[in-house]
Amino acid sequence: MAKSRLPLPTGNSTAKKLLVTVVLIALVAVVVRYPADAASAAIGVGRAASAVVDGFATFFRVLAN
């Protein structure tokens, strides 16, 4: 088996933790500043996720027949 020349990252990196923290702070800031718009966006994301699940369910239901 050939050796990998690039070391594989193990564990959580500082950059990843920093990125997640920044994204969460930005998300909280948007919710605090624009609560109605944030709620509308969350509803839209929920509807999109529901449509994806419905699509997969329909696909597997038709596939089983």
Secondary structure as GFF3:
##gff-version 3
##sequence-region A 1 65
A	DSSP	alpha_helix	14	33	.	.	.	ID=ss1
A	DSSP	alpha_helix	35	64	.	.	.	ID=ss2
###
